[in-house]
């Protein structure tokens, strides 16, 4: 799964574009979220692993990722 240049509202007046990638390895899957040279790694439960992304960007970015996953799993709606 890969999404590029997805708009995310950080605040009502600030929007940034994020890339979302599902990363896979032998032990577990995780997500990499990037924006403006910053990165956030989260596990399949959306828990923080590591990264240098500003804290105020994390919650909106993770919420957008959850929306993208839900839309992918249920393309015809809930």
mmCIF file as gemmi writes it, N, C-alpha and C atoms, coordinates in Angstrom:
data_model
loop_
_atom_site.group_PDB
_atom_site.id
_atom_site.type_symbol
_atom_site.label_atom_id
_atom_site.label_alt_id
_atom_site.label_comp_id
_atom_site.label_asym_id
_atom_site.label_entity_id
_atom_site.label_seq_id
_atom_site.pdbx_PDB_ins_code
_atom_site.Cartn_x
_atom_site.Cartn_y
_atom_site.Cartn_z
_atom_site.occupancy
_atom_site.B_iso_or_equiv
_atom_site.pdbx_formal_charge
_atom_site.auth_seq_id
_atom_site.auth_asym_id
_atom_site.pdbx_PDB_model_num
ATOM 1 N N . UNK Axp A 1 ? 0.844 -1.163 0 1 0 ? 1 A 1
ATOM 2 C CA . UNK Axp A 1 ? 0 0 0 1 0 ? 1 A 1
ATOM 3 C C . UNK Axp A 1 ? 0.892 1.229 0 1 0 ? 1 A 1
ATOM 4 N N . UNK Axp A 2 ? 0.611 2.105 -0.894 1 0 ? 2 A 1
ATOM 5 C CA . UNK Axp A 2 ? 1.38 3.341 -0.961 1 0 ? 2 A 1
ATOM 6 C C . UNK Axp A 2 ? 0.472 4.466 -1.426 1 0 ? 2 A 1
ATOM 7 N N . UNK Axp A 3 ? 0.519 5.55 -0.689 1 0 ? 3 A 1
ATOM 8 C CA . UNK Axp A 3 ? -0.218 6.753 -1.059 1 0 ? 3 A 1
ATOM 9 C C . UNK Axp A 3 ? 0.764 7.913 -1.039 1 0 ? 3 A 1
ATOM 10 N N . UNK Axp A 4 ? 0.694 8.758 -2.061 1 0 ? 4 A 1
ATOM 11 C CA . UNK Axp A 4 ? 1.625 9.877 -2.157 1 0 ? 4 A 1
ATOM 12 C C . UNK Axp A 4 ? 0.88 11.199 -2.259 1 0 ? 4 A 1
ATOM 13 N N . UNK Axp A 5 ? 1.483 12.212 -1.642 1 0 ? 5 A 1
ATOM 14 C CA . UNK Axp A 5 ? 0.981 13.585 -1.724 1 0 ? 5 A 1
ATOM 15 C C . UNK Axp A 5 ? -0.477 13.705 -1.266 1 0 ? 5 A 1
ATOM 16 N N . UNK Axp A 6 ? -0.804 13.058 -0.165 1 0 ? 6 A 1
ATOM 17 C CA . UNK Axp A 6 ? -2.159 13.095 0.379 1 0 ? 6 A 1
ATOM 18 C C . UNK Axp A 6 ? -2.281 14.316 1.295 1 0 ? 6 A 1
ATOM 19 N N . UNK Axp A 7 ? -3.263 15.186 1.044 1 0 ? 7 A 1
ATOM 20 C CA . UNK Axp A 7 ? -3.417 16.366 1.893 1 0 ? 7 A 1
ATOM 21 C C . UNK Axp A 7 ? -3.931 15.995 3.286 1 0 ? 7 A 1
ATOM 22 N N . UNK Axp A 8 ? -3.345 16.625 4.292 1 0 ? 8 A 1
ATOM 23 C CA . UNK Axp A 8 ? -3.744 16.421 5.688 1 0 ? 8 A 1
ATOM 24 C C . UNK Axp A 8 ? -3.845 17.796 6.342 1 0 ? 8 A 1
ATOM 25 N N . UNK Axp A 9 ? -4.992 18.065 6.958 1 0 ? 9 A 1
ATOM 26 C CA . UNK Axp A 9 ? -5.178 19.321 7.685 1 0 ? 9 A 1
ATOM 27 C C . UNK Axp A 9 ? -4.526 19.194 9.058 1 0 ? 9 A 1
ATOM 28 N N . UNK Axp A 10 ? -3.489 19.972 9.284 1 0 ? 10 A 1
ATOM 29 C CA . UNK Axp A 10 ? -2.804 19.989 10.574 1 0 ? 10 A 1
ATOM 30 C C . UNK Axp A 10 ? -3.588 20.864 11.553 1 0 ? 10 A 1
ATOM 31 N N . UNK Axp A 11 ? -4.022 22.006 11.073 1 0 ? 11 A 1
ATOM 32 C CA . UNK Axp A 11 ? -4.907 22.921 11.801 1 0 ? 11 A 1
ATOM 33 C C . UNK Axp A 11 ? -5.923 23.411 10.771 1 0 ? 11 A 1
ATOM 34 N N . UNK Axp A 12 ? -6.948 24.141 11.207 1 0 ? 12 A 1
ATOM 35 C CA . UNK Axp A 12 ? -7.9 24.667 10.219 1 0 ? 12 A 1
ATOM 36 C C . UNK Axp A 12 ? -7.246 25.549 9.148 1 0 ? 12 A 1
ATOM 37 N N . UNK Axp A 13 ? -6.082 26.123 9.458 1 0 ? 13 A 1
ATOM 38 C CA . UNK Axp A 13 ? -5.418 27.014 8.505 1 0 ? 13 A 1
ATOM 39 C C . UNK Axp A 13 ? -4.159 26.421 7.877 1 0 ? 13 A 1
ATOM 40 N N . UNK Axp A 14 ? -3.775 25.226 8.281 1 0 ? 14 A 1
ATOM 41 C CA . UNK Axp A 14 ? -2.533 24.633 7.773 1 0 ? 14 A 1
ATOM 42 C C . UNK Axp A 14 ? -2.788 23.24 7.217 1 0 ? 14 A 1
ATOM 43 N N . UNK Axp A 15 ? -2.37 23.049 5.971 1 0 ? 15 A 1
ATOM 44 C CA . UNK Axp A 15 ? -2.481 21.745 5.323 1 0 ? 15 A 1
ATOM 45 C C . UNK Axp A 15 ? -1.111 21.361 4.775 1 0 ? 15 A 1
ATOM 46 N N . UNK Axp A 16 ? -0.763 20.1 4.92 1 0 ? 16 A 1
ATOM 47 C CA . UNK Axp A 16 ? 0.498 19.582 4.39 1 0 ? 16 A 1
ATOM 48 C C . UNK Axp A 16 ? 0.202 18.323 3.599 1 0 ? 16 A 1
ATOM 49 N N . UNK Axp A 17 ? 1.152 17.941 2.748 1 0 ? 17 A 1
ATOM 50 C CA . UNK Axp A 17 ? 0.994 16.728 1.943 1 0 ? 17 A 1
ATOM 51 C C . UNK Axp A 17 ? 1.914 15.64 2.484 1 0 ? 17 A 1
ATOM 52 N N . UNK Axp A 18 ? 1.328 14.478 2.713 1 0 ? 18 A 1
ATOM 53 C CA . UNK Axp A 18 ? 2.026 13.353 3.318 1 0 ? 18 A 1
ATOM 54 C C . UNK Axp A 18 ? 2.075 12.171 2.364 1 0 ? 18 A 1
ATOM 55 N N . UNK Axp A 19 ? 3.104 11.345 2.538 1 0 ? 19 A 1
ATOM 56 C CA . UNK Axp A 19 ? 3.204 10.052 1.859 1 0 ? 19 A 1
ATOM 57 C C . UNK Axp A 19 ? 3.036 8.972 2.918 1 0 ? 19 A 1
ATOM 58 N N . UNK Axp A 20 ? 2.3 7.919 2.569 1 0 ? 20 A 1
ATOM 59 C CA . UNK Axp A 20 ? 2.03 6.813 3.483 1 0 ? 20 A 1
ATOM 60 C C . UNK Axp A 20 ? 2.457 5.517 2.812 1 0 ? 20 A 1
ATOM 61 N N . UNK Axp A 21 ? 3.239 4.711 3.511 1 0 ? 21 A 1
ATOM 62 C CA . UNK Axp A 21 ? 3.711 3.434 2.972 1 0 ? 21 A 1
ATOM 63 C C . UNK Axp A 21 ? 3.553 2.337 4.013 1 0 ? 21 A 1
ATOM 64 N N . UNK Axp A 22 ? 3.099 1.167 3.567 1 0 ? 22 A 1
ATOM 65 C CA . UNK Axp A 22 ? 3.102 -0.024 4.414 1 0 ? 22 A 1
ATOM 66 C C . UNK Axp A 22 ? 4.436 -0.715 4.196 1 0 ? 22 A 1
ATOM 67 N N . UNK Axp A 23 ? 5.168 -0.906 5.263 1 0 ? 23 A 1
ATOM 68 C CA . UNK Axp A 23 ? 6.475 -1.55 5.207 1 0 ? 23 A 1
ATOM 69 C C . UNK Axp A 23 ? 6.332 -2.953 5.791 1 0 ? 23 A 1
ATOM 70 N N . UNK Axp A 24 ? 6.973 -3.92 5.156 1 0 ? 24 A 1
ATOM 71 C CA . UNK Axp A 24 ? 6.869 -5.295 5.627 1 0 ? 24 A 1
ATOM 72 C C . UNK Axp A 24 ? 8.254 -5.86 5.887 1 0 ? 24 A 1
ATOM 73 N N . UNK Axp A 25 ? 8.363 -6.612 6.972 1 0 ? 25 A 1
ATOM 74 C CA . UNK Axp A 25 ? 9.583 -7.366 7.214 1 0 ? 25 A 1
ATOM 75 C C . UNK Axp A 25 ? 9.195 -8.739 7.747 1 0 ? 25 A 1
ATOM 76 N N . UNK Axp A 26 ? 10.14 -9.549 8.115 1 0 ? 26 A 1
ATOM 77 C CA . UNK Axp A 26 ? 9.848 -10.921 8.526 1 0 ? 26 A 1
ATOM 78 C C . UNK Axp A 26 ? 9.08 -10.99 9.837 1 0 ? 26 A 1
ATOM 79 N N . UNK Axp A 27 ? 9.263 -10.029 10.712 1 0 ? 27 A 1
ATOM 80 C CA . UNK Axp A 27 ? 8.653 -10.081 12.038 1 0 ? 27 A 1
ATOM 81 C C . UNK Axp A 27 ? 7.272 -9.43 12.107 1 0 ? 27 A 1
ATOM 82 N N . UNK Axp A 28 ? 7.128 -8.275 11.46 1 0 ? 28 A 1
ATOM 83 C CA . UNK Axp A 28 ? 5.868 -7.542 11.564 1 0 ? 28 A 1
ATOM 84 C C . UNK Axp A 28 ? 5.778 -6.503 10.452 1 0 ? 28 A 1
ATOM 85 N N . UNK Axp A 29 ? 4.597 -5.968 10.278 1 0 ? 29 A 1
ATOM 86 C CA . UNK Axp A 29 ? 4.373 -4.884 9.329 1 0 ? 29 A 1
ATOM 87 C C . UNK Axp A 29 ? 4.276 -3.574 10.101 1 0 ? 29 A 1
ATOM 88 N N . UNK Axp A 30 ? 4.648 -2.495 9.44 1 0 ? 30 A 1
ATOM 89 C CA . UNK Axp A 30 ? 4.558 -1.18 10.059 1 0 ? 30 A 1
ATOM 90 C C . UNK Axp A 30 ? 4.346 -0.152 8.966 1 0 ? 30 A 1
ATOM 91 N N . UNK Axp A 31 ? 3.994 1.056 9.367 1 0 ? 31 A 1
ATOM 92 C CA . UNK Axp A 31 ? 3.752 2.136 8.426 1 0 ? 31 A 1
ATOM 93 C C . UNK Axp A 31 ? 4.845 3.185 8.546 1 0 ? 31 A 1
ATOM 94 N N . UNK Axp A 32 ? 5.194 3.739 7.389 1 0 ? 32 A 1
ATOM 95 C CA . UNK Axp A 32 ? 6.107 4.88 7.343 1 0 ? 32 A 1
ATOM 96 C C . UNK Axp A 32 ? 5.31 6.053 6.785 1 0 ? 32 A 1
ATOM 97 N N . UNK Axp A 33 ? 5.3 7.137 7.517 1 0 ? 33 A 1
ATOM 98 C CA . UNK Axp A 33 ? 4.615 8.355 7.093 1 0 ? 33 A 1
ATOM 99 C C . UNK Axp A 33 ? 5.684 9.428 6.942 1 0 ? 33 A 1
ATOM 100 N N . UNK Axp A 34 ? 5.707 10.095 5.788 1 0 ? 34 A 1
ATOM 101 C CA . UNK Axp A 34 ? 6.707 11.128 5.557 1 0 ? 34 A 1
ATOM 102 C C . UNK Axp A 34 ? 6.052 12.425 5.081 1 0 ? 34 A 1
ATOM 103 N N . UNK Axp A 35 ? 6.716 13.535 5.426 1 0 ? 35 A 1
ATOM 104 C CA . UNK Axp A 35 ? 6.263 14.854 4.996 1 0 ? 35 A 1
ATOM 105 C C . UNK Axp A 35 ? 7.398 15.843 5.209 1 0 ? 35 A 1
ATOM 106 N N . UNK Axp A 36 ? 7.724 16.597 4.187 1 0 ? 36 A 1
ATOM 107 C CA . UNK Axp A 36 ? 8.732 17.663 4.296 1 0 ? 36 A 1
ATOM 108 C C . UNK Axp A 36 ? 10.029 17.194 4.951 1 0 ? 36 A 1
ATOM 109 N N . UNK Axp A 37 ? 10.478 16.002 4.592 1 0 ? 37 A 1
ATOM 110 C CA . UNK Axp A 37 ? 11.731 15.481 5.116 1 0 ? 37 A 1
ATOM 111 C C . UNK Axp A 37 ? 11.649 14.889 6.512 1 0 ? 37 A 1
ATOM 112 N N . UNK Axp A 38 ? 10.476 14.898 7.112 1 0 ? 38 A 1
ATOM 113 C CA . UNK Axp A 38 ? 10.261 14.308 8.438 1 0 ? 38 A 1
ATOM 114 C C . UNK Axp A 38 ? 9.623 12.935 8.264 1 0 ? 38 A 1
ATOM 115 N N . UNK Axp A 39 ? 9.894 12.036 9.213 1 0 ? 39 A 1
ATOM 116 C CA . UNK Axp A 39 ? 9.38 10.67 9.103 1 0 ? 39 A 1
ATOM 117 C C . UNK Axp A 39 ? 8.793 10.218 10.436 1 0 ? 39 A 1
ATOM 118 N N . UNK Axp A 40 ? 7.781 9.363 10.337 1 0 ? 40 A 1
ATOM 119 C CA . UNK Axp A 40 ? 7.156 8.75 11.504 1 0 ? 40 A 1
ATOM 120 C C . UNK Axp A 40 ? 6.94 7.279 11.18 1 0 ? 40 A 1
ATOM 121 N N . UNK Axp A 41 ? 7.39 6.413 12.061 1 0 ? 41 A 1
ATOM 122 C CA . UNK Axp A 41 ? 7.145 4.979 11.938 1 0 ? 41 A 1
ATOM 123 C C . UNK Axp A 41 ? 6.158 4.578 13.022 1 0 ? 41 A 1
ATOM 124 N N . UNK Axp A 42 ? 5.087 3.876 12.619 1 0 ? 42 A 1
ATOM 125 C CA . UNK Axp A 42 ? 4.097 3.38 13.57 1 0 ? 42 A 1
ATOM 126 C C . UNK Axp A 42 ? 3.811 1.92 13.26 1 0 ? 42 A 1
ATOM 127 N N . UNK Axp A 43 ? 3.372 1.186 14.274 1 0 ? 43 A 1
ATOM 128 C CA . UNK Axp A 43 ? 3.078 -0.226 14.06 1 0 ? 43 A 1
ATOM 129 C C . UNK Axp A 43 ? 1.655 -0.4 13.53 1 0 ? 43 A 1
ATOM 130 N N . UNK Axp A 44 ? 1.242 -1.659 13.358 1 0 ? 44 A 1
ATOM 131 C CA . UNK Axp A 44 ? -0.083 -1.943 12.801 1 0 ? 44 A 1
ATOM 132 C C . UNK Axp A 44 ? -1.221 -1.479 13.703 1 0 ? 44 A 1
ATOM 133 N N . UNK Axp A 45 ? -0.916 -1.231 14.967 1 0 ? 45 A 1
ATOM 134 C CA . UNK Axp A 45 ? -1.913 -0.719 15.91 1 0 ? 45 A 1
ATOM 135 C C . UNK Axp A 45 ? -1.857 0.801 16.006 1 0 ? 45 A 1
ATOM 136 N N . UNK Axp A 46 ? -1.068 1.413 15.13 1 0 ? 46 A 1
ATOM 137 C CA . UNK Axp A 46 ? -0.9 2.861 15.044 1 0 ? 46 A 1
ATOM 138 C C . UNK Axp A 46 ? -0.169 3.44 16.257 1 0 ? 46 A 1
ATOM 139 N N . UNK Axp A 47 ? 0.629 2.611 16.905 1 0 ? 47 A 1
ATOM 140 C CA . UNK Axp A 47 ? 1.44 3.063 18.03 1 0 ? 47 A 1
ATOM 141 C C . UNK Axp A 47 ? 2.807 3.517 17.529 1 0 ? 47 A 1
ATOM 142 N N . UNK Axp A 48 ? 3.339 4.545 18.16 1 0 ? 48 A 1
ATOM 143 C CA . UNK Axp A 48 ? 4.625 5.14 17.807 1 0 ? 48 A 1
ATOM 144 C C . UNK Axp A 48 ? 5.759 4.127 17.94 1 0 ? 48 A 1
ATOM 145 N N . UNK Axp A 49 ? 6.603 4.063 16.907 1 0 ? 49 A 1
ATOM 146 C CA . UNK Axp A 49 ? 7.835 3.28 16.969 1 0 ? 49 A 1
ATOM 147 C C . UNK Axp A 49 ? 9.01 4.247 17.092 1 0 ? 49 A 1
ATOM 148 N N . UNK Axp A 50 ? 9.156 5.122 16.082 1 0 ? 50 A 1
ATOM 149 C CA . UNK Axp A 50 ? 10.21 6.133 16.119 1 0 ? 50 A 1
ATOM 150 C C . UNK Axp A 50 ? 9.968 7.153 15.024 1 0 ? 50 A 1
ATOM 151 N N . UNK Axp A 51 ? 10.742 8.235 15.048 1 0 ? 51 A 1
ATOM 152 C CA . UNK Axp A 51 ? 10.653 9.237 14.002 1 0 ? 51 A 1
ATOM 153 C C . UNK Axp A 51 ? 10.939 10.632 14.521 1 0 ? 51 A 1
ATOM 154 N N . UNK Axp A 52 ? 11.107 11.544 13.561 1 0 ? 52 A 1
ATOM 155 C CA . UNK Axp A 52 ? 11.392 12.932 13.908 1 0 ? 52 A 1
ATOM 156 C C . UNK Axp A 52 ? 10.272 13.882 13.488 1 0 ? 52 A 1
ATOM 157 N N . UNK Axp A 53 ? 9.111 13.326 13.157 1 0 ? 53 A 1
ATOM 158 C CA . UNK Axp A 53 ? 7.979 14.148 12.752 1 0 ? 53 A 1
ATOM 159 C C . UNK Axp A 53 ? 7.481 14.961 13.955 1 0 ? 53 A 1
ATOM 160 N N . UNK Axp A 54 ? 7.177 16.25 13.739 1 0 ? 54 A 1
ATOM 161 C CA . UNK Axp A 54 ? 6.66 17.062 14.839 1 0 ? 54 A 1
ATOM 162 C C . UNK Axp A 54 ? 5.415 16.425 15.471 1 0 ? 54 A 1
ATOM 163 N N . UNK Axp A 55 ? 5.339 16.505 16.767 1 0 ? 55 A 1
ATOM 164 C CA . UNK Axp A 55 ? 4.245 15.877 17.514 1 0 ? 55 A 1
ATOM 165 C C . UNK Axp A 55 ? 2.885 16.359 17.016 1 0 ? 55 A 1
ATOM 166 N N . UNK Axp A 56 ? 2.769 17.639 16.702 1 0 ? 56 A 1
ATOM 167 C CA . UNK Axp A 56 ? 1.475 18.181 16.28 1 0 ? 56 A 1
ATOM 168 C C . UNK Axp A 56 ? 1.024 17.666 14.912 1 0 ? 56 A 1
ATOM 169 N N . UNK Axp A 57 ? 1.904 17.081 14.136 1 0 ? 57 A 1
ATOM 170 C CA . UNK Axp A 57 ? 1.537 16.496 12.841 1 0 ? 57 A 1
ATOM 171 C C . UNK Axp A 57 ? 1.076 15.053 12.984 1 0 ? 57 A 1
ATOM 172 N N . UNK Axp A 58 ? 1.487 14.381 14.03 1 0 ? 58 A 1
ATOM 173 C CA . UNK Axp A 58 ? 1.294 12.93 14.149 1 0 ? 58 A 1
ATOM 174 C C . UNK Axp A 58 ? -0.17 12.516 14.173 1 0 ? 58 A 1
ATOM 175 N N . UNK Axp A 59 ? -0.947 13.089 15.07 1 0 ? 59 A 1
ATOM 176 C CA . UNK Axp A 59 ? -2.344 12.678 15.211 1 0 ? 59 A 1
ATOM 177 C C . UNK Axp A 59 ? -3.138 12.892 13.921 1 0 ? 59 A 1
ATOM 178 N N . UNK Axp A 60 ? -3.051 14.071 13.275 1 0 ? 60 A 1
ATOM 179 C CA . UNK Axp A 60 ? -3.783 14.243 12.015 1 0 ? 60 A 1
ATOM 180 C C . UNK Axp A 60 ? -3.306 13.283 10.918 1 0 ? 60 A 1
ATOM 181 N N . UNK Axp A 61 ? -2.004 13.016 10.859 1 0 ? 61 A 1
ATOM 182 C CA . UNK Axp A 61 ? -1.475 12.104 9.836 1 0 ? 61 A 1
ATOM 183 C C . UNK Axp A 61 ? -1.958 10.676 10.074 1 0 ? 61 A 1
ATOM 184 N N . UNK Axp A 62 ? -1.938 10.236 11.32 1 0 ? 62 A 1
ATOM 185 C CA . UNK Axp A 62 ? -2.408 8.88 11.636 1 0 ? 62 A 1
ATOM 186 C C . UNK Axp A 62 ? -3.903 8.76 11.368 1 0 ? 62 A 1
ATOM 187 N N . UNK Axp A 63 ? -4.668 9.785 11.7 1 0 ? 63 A 1
ATOM 188 C CA . UNK Axp A 63 ? -6.106 9.763 11.425 1 0 ? 63 A 1
ATOM 189 C C . UNK Axp A 63 ? -6.368 9.653 9.926 1 0 ? 63 A 1
ATOM 190 N N . UNK Axp A 64 ? -5.579 10.361 9.131 1 0 ? 64 A 1
ATOM 191 C CA . UNK Axp A 64 ? -5.743 10.292 7.666 1 0 ? 64 A 1
ATOM 192 C C . UNK Axp A 64 ? -5.388 8.903 7.159 1 0 ? 64 A 1
ATOM 193 N N . UNK Axp A 65 ? -4.327 8.308 7.687 1 0 ? 65 A 1
ATOM 194 C CA . UNK Axp A 65 ? -3.95 6.949 7.314 1 0 ? 65 A 1
ATOM 195 C C . UNK Axp A 65 ? -5.078 5.977 7.643 1 0 ? 65 A 1
ATOM 196 N N . UNK Axp A 66 ? -5.678 6.103 8.805 1 0 ? 66 A 1
ATOM 197 C CA . UNK Axp A 66 ? -6.779 5.222 9.185 1 0 ? 66 A 1
ATOM 198 C C . UNK Axp A 66 ? -7.952 5.367 8.218 1 0 ? 66 A 1
ATOM 199 N N . UNK Axp A 67 ? -8.232 6.591 7.79 1 0 ? 67 A 1
ATOM 200 C CA . UNK Axp A 67 ? -9.296 6.832 6.814 1 0 ? 67 A 1
ATOM 201 C C . UNK Axp A 67 ? -8.969 6.168 5.477 1 0 ? 67 A 1
ATOM 202 N N . UNK Axp A 68 ? -7.724 6.275 5.036 1 0 ? 68 A 1
ATOM 203 C CA . UNK Axp A 68 ? -7.309 5.648 3.777 1 0 ? 68 A 1
ATOM 204 C C . UNK Axp A 68 ? -7.432 4.128 3.849 1 0 ? 68 A 1
ATOM 205 N N . UNK Axp A 69 ? -7.028 3.548 4.963 1 0 ? 69 A 1
ATOM 206 C CA . UNK Axp A 69 ? -7.111 2.094 5.13 1 0 ? 69 A 1
ATOM 207 C C . UNK Axp A 69 ? -8.565 1.644 5.124 1 0 ? 69 A 1
ATOM 208 N N . UNK Axp A 70 ? -9.409 2.368 5.835 1 0 ? 70 A 1
ATOM 209 C CA . UNK Axp A 70 ? -10.832 2.026 5.895 1 0 ? 70 A 1
ATOM 210 C C . UNK Axp A 70 ? -11.463 2.103 4.503 1 0 ? 70 A 1
ATOM 211 N N . UNK Axp A 71 ? -11.136 3.143 3.748 1 0 ? 71 A 1
ATOM 212 C CA . UNK Axp A 71 ? -11.673 3.291 2.393 1 0 ? 71 A 1
ATOM 213 C C . UNK Axp A 71 ? -11.182 2.173 1.483 1 0 ? 71 A 1
ATOM 214 N N . UNK Axp A 72 ? -9.958 1.747 1.679 1 0 ? 72 A 1
ATOM 215 C CA . UNK Axp A 72 ? -9.402 0.657 0.866 1 0 ? 72 A 1
ATOM 216 C C . UNK Axp A 72 ? -10.077 -0.673 1.195 1 0 ? 72 A 1
ATOM 217 N N . UNK Axp A 73 ? -10.335 -0.902 2.48 1 0 ? 73 A 1
ATOM 218 C CA . UNK Axp A 73 ? -10.959 -2.153 2.908 1 0 ? 73 A 1
ATOM 219 C C . UNK Axp A 73 ? -12.444 -2.206 2.582 1 0 ? 73 A 1
ATOM 220 N N . UNK Axp A 74 ? -13.091 -1.046 2.525 1 0 ? 74 A 1
ATOM 221 C CA . UNK Axp A 74 ? -14.532 -0.963 2.268 1 0 ? 74 A 1
ATOM 222 C C . UNK Axp A 74 ? -14.789 0.072 1.176 1 0 ? 74 A 1
ATOM 223 N N . UNK Axp A 75 ? -14.452 -0.234 -0.081 1 0 ? 75 A 1
ATOM 224 C CA . UNK Axp A 75 ? -14.562 0.763 -1.154 1 0 ? 75 A 1
ATOM 225 C C . UNK Axp A 75 ? -15.986 1.255 -1.417 1 0 ? 75 A 1
ATOM 226 N N . UNK Axp A 76 ? -16.987 0.487 -0.995 1 0 ? 76 A 1
ATOM 227 C CA . UNK Axp A 76 ? -18.375 0.894 -1.218 1 0 ? 76 A 1
ATOM 228 C C . UNK Axp A 76 ? -18.992 1.565 -0.003 1 0 ? 76 A 1
ATOM 229 N N . UNK Axp A 77 ? -18.174 1.893 0.993 1 0 ? 77 A 1
ATOM 230 C CA . UNK Axp A 77 ? -18.666 2.541 2.205 1 0 ? 77 A 1
ATOM 231 C C . UNK Axp A 77 ? -18.628 1.594 3.387 1 0 ? 77 A 1
ATOM 232 N N . UNK Axp A 78 ? -19.037 2.097 4.565 1 0 ? 78 A 1
ATOM 233 C CA . UNK Axp A 78 ? -18.947 1.295 5.806 1 0 ? 78 A 1
ATOM 234 C C . UNK Axp A 78 ? -19.752 0.047 5.803 1 0 ? 78 A 1
